């Protein structure tokens, strides 16, 4: 049976573990995570009109990077944008409609990401 630890002993235990090499999350990693989380939440709070052009440009750049290889792998699409390949293709087509890239590039990307 475990003995109950007081709040003070929990705090002492946490302080003791701070220098523990098994404590895999460093202060810098935690701070970096918090910064990324704040940025992500700020983007979520913005309206779609504010985020769509930036996202559209990112989708086009990403698709262009993978164009020589056929298309981006599904796992890369999900990891980078958090969306399924079909949704990525739809959003890419929407971005291509805005005229943010050259017509020949848009035509190539439409051919590569054409729905099957």
Buried (B, 14 or more C-beta within 10 A) or exposed (E): EEEEEEEEEEEEEEEEEEEEEEEEEEEEEEEEEEEEEEEEEEEEEEEEEEEBEEBBBBBBEBBBEBBEEEBBEEEBBBEEBEBEBEEBBBBBBEBBEEEBBEEEBBEBBBEBBEEE
